[in-house]
Amino acid sequence: MSNTKATIDFSGYPAADLAPAAQNIVDSLFGNAFFPTPPFVQGTLQNKVTEFLVKLADKASRATADIIAFNIFRHELEVMLAELGSYVNNVAAGRLEVVQASGFPYYDTAHPANYAAPAAPTSVVLRHGDVPGSIVARYRPPRANSINEVQVCTGDPNVEANWAHGGLFSGGKATLSGLAIGTTIWIRIRTVGLKGVMGNWSDPAKIVVI
């Protein structure tokens, strides 16, 4: 019997990781046959995610008003995700494949909760995709049923500012497309833990896009 639950508490997510996690849900859940009657429409959550990114950028000013506005808006986004996650859990009734289809991070209730940072994925292998400008990354996450963040770098991989979010993917495979042909791409992966605790980065791997 499966005991999979969608994560509904996003309070532990770093601000920079909350928007990509929410966007993955927007892209995966709405229009999915598993979830015919979500509590609100796709545009409502998409607008909230888009505006969250604006508030996050404004917060960099460190002005008190911008910080307060960001905190209020983040709380509103977390409430929406919690409501949607509860809907997913009601529909899924513990079924792994249904929760996976929602785009939500998830965990197995049959095992004791472990809020420590997950270990770094290993065995990262990159290959060219089936279409020009695409890369397929395969890797071994610390647990099979996991959500993993992929980051890409086209500059010096030793400079943290050169890394950019590439997407959130379930399991041990990620496909990136729309990359500039002829560019040397570095890729690294980390696993999302419970309550948004982010794991350690894998060793970076590189490939030339063709």
C-alpha positions in Angstrom: 0.0 0.0 0.0 1.4 3.4 -1.0 1.6 6.2 1.6 2.7 9.1 -0.5 1.8 12.6 0.5 2.3 15.9 -1.3 4.2 18.5 0.8 1.8 21.2 1.9 4.1 23.1 4.3 6.5 25.4 2.2 7.6 27.6 5.1 11.0 26.1 5.1 11.7 26.8 1.5 14.4 29.5 0.8 12.7 32.3 -1.1 14.7 31.6 -4.3 13.5 28.0 -4.3 9.8 28.6 -3.6 8.9 30.2 -7.0 10.5 27.3 -9.1 8.7 24.8 -6.9 5.4 26.6 -7.3 5.9 27.0 -11.1 6.5 23.2 -11.4 3.1 22.7 -9.8 1.5 25.2 -12.1 2.9 23.4 -15.2 2.1 19.9 -14.0 -1.2 19.9 -12.2 -3.6 22.1 -14.1 -5.2 20.3 -17.1 -4.0 17.0 -15.7 -6.8 14.3 -15.9 -6.0 13.2 -12.3 -7.1 16.6 -11.0 -10.3 17.7 -12.7 -11.6 20.1 -10.0 -8.8 22.1 -8.4 -9.9 24.7 -5.9 -8.8 27.5 -8.2 -7.9 28.0 -11.8 -4.3 27.9 -13.3 -4.2 31.6 -13.9 -4.8 32.4 -10.3 -1.7 30.5 -9.1 0.4 31.6 -12.1 -0.3 35.2 -11.4 0.6 34.7 -7.8 3.9 33.1 -8.7 4.7 35.8 -11.2 4.0 38.6 -8.7 6.0 36.7 -6.0 9.1 37.0 -8.2 8.4 40.8 -8.5 8.1 41.1 -4.7 11.3 39.0 -4.3 13.2 41.4 -6.5 11.8 44.4 -4.7 12.9 42.9 -1.4 16.5 43.3 -2.5 16.1 47.0 -1.8 16.0 46.2 1.9 13.4 48.9 2.4 11.1 48.0 5.3 8.0 48.5 3.1 9.3 46.1 0.5 10.3 43.5 3.1 6.8 43.6 4.7 5.1 43.4 1.3 7.2 40.4 0.4 6.5 38.6 3.6 2.7 39.1 3.2 2.8 38.0 -0.4 4.9 34.9 0.5 2.4 33.9 3.1 -0.5 34.2 0.6 1.4 32.0 -1.9 2.1 29.4 0.8 -1.6 29.3 1.8 -2.6 28.7 -1.8 0.0 25.9 -2.2 -1.2 24.3 1.1 -4.8 24.4 -0.1 -3.9 22.9 -3.5 -1.7 20.3 -1.8 -4.5 19.2 0.4 -6.7 18.8 -2.7 -4.0 16.6 -4.3 -3.7 14.5 -1.2 -7.5 13.9 -1.1 -7.5 12.9 -4.7 -4.4 10.8 -4.6 -5.3 8.9 -1.4 -1.7 7.9 -1.0 -1.0 6.8 -4.6 2.5 7.7 -5.6 1.9 8.0 -9.3 -1.0 10.5 -8.7 1.0 12.7 -6.3 4.0 12.6 -8.8 1.7 13.9 -11.6 0.8 16.9 -9.5 4.3 18.4 -9.6 4.3 18.7 -5.8 7.3 17.7 -3.7 6.3 14.6 -1.8 7.3 12.1 0.9 6.4 8.6 2.1 4.5 8.6 5.4 5.5 4.9 6.0 9.0 6.1 6.9 10.0 8.4 9.8 10.3 12.0 8.7 13.9 13.1 8.1 14.4 16.8 7.8 18.1 16.7 7.3 19.6 17.9 4.0 19.6 15.1 1.5 22.9 13.7 0.3 24.2 14.9 -3.1 23.0 12.9 -6.1 25.8 10.8 -7.6 26.7 9.2 -11.0 25.8 12.3 -13.1 26.0 11.5 -16.8 25.1 13.9 -19.6 24.2 13.1 -23.2 22.8 15.0 -26.1 19.1 14.9 -26.5 17.0 13.8 -29.5 16.7 17.4 -30.8 19.4 20.1 -31.4 20.0 22.2 -28.3 18.8 19.6 -25.8 20.7 17.8 -23.0 19.6 14.7 -21.0 21.0 14.4 -17.5 20.9 11.1 -15.7 21.9 10.8 -12.0 21.3 8.8 -8.9 19.4 10.8 -6.2 19.7 9.7 -2.6 16.2 8.3 -2.8 14.3 7.0 -5.8 11.0 8.9 -5.2 12.4 12.5 -5.1 12.1 15.9 -6.6 15.5 17.3 -7.8 16.6 20.8 -8.8 18.9 21.1 -11.8 21.1 24.2 -12.3 23.1 25.1 -15.3 26.2 27.2 -15.8 27.7 28.6 -19.0 30.6 30.4 -17.4 33.1 29.5 -14.7 31.4 26.8 -12.5 33.5 28.0 -9.5 31.6 31.3 -9.4 28.3 30.8 -7.6 26.6 33.7 -9.4 27.1 31.9 -12.8 24.6 29.2 -11.8 21.0 29.5 -12.9 17.9 27.4 -12.2 17.2 24.9 -14.9 14.1 23.1 -13.6 12.7 20.7 -11.1 12.5 17.0 -12.1 11.2 13.8 -10.4 13.4 10.8 -10.2 16.8 10.4 -11.8 16.4 12.0 -15.2 16.2 15.6 -16.4 15.8 16.9 -20.0 16.8 20.5 -20.8 16.0 22.1 -24.1 16.4 25.4 -25.9 20.2 25.6 -25.1 22.6 27.5 -27.3 24.3 25.2 -29.8 28.1 25.2 -29.4 28.0 26.3 -25.8 29.8 24.5 -23.0 27.2 23.7 -20.3 27.9 22.7 -16.7 25.1 20.9 -14.8 24.6 20.1 -11.2 21.8 18.6 -9.2 20.4 18.6 -5.7 17.5 16.9 -4.0 14.6 18.6 -2.3 14.1 17.3 1.2 11.1 17.6 3.6 9.8 21.0 4.4 11.9 22.4 1.5 15.3 21.6 3.0 17.6 21.6 0.0 20.3 18.9 -0.3 23.9 19.1 -1.2 24.9 19.7 -4.8 26.3 16.9 -7.0 29.7 17.3 -8.6 29.2 19.4 -11.7 29.4 17.7 -15.1 29.9 19.4 -18.5 29.0 18.9 -22.1 29.1 20.9 -25.3 25.6 21.5 -26.7 25.1 20.3 -30.3 
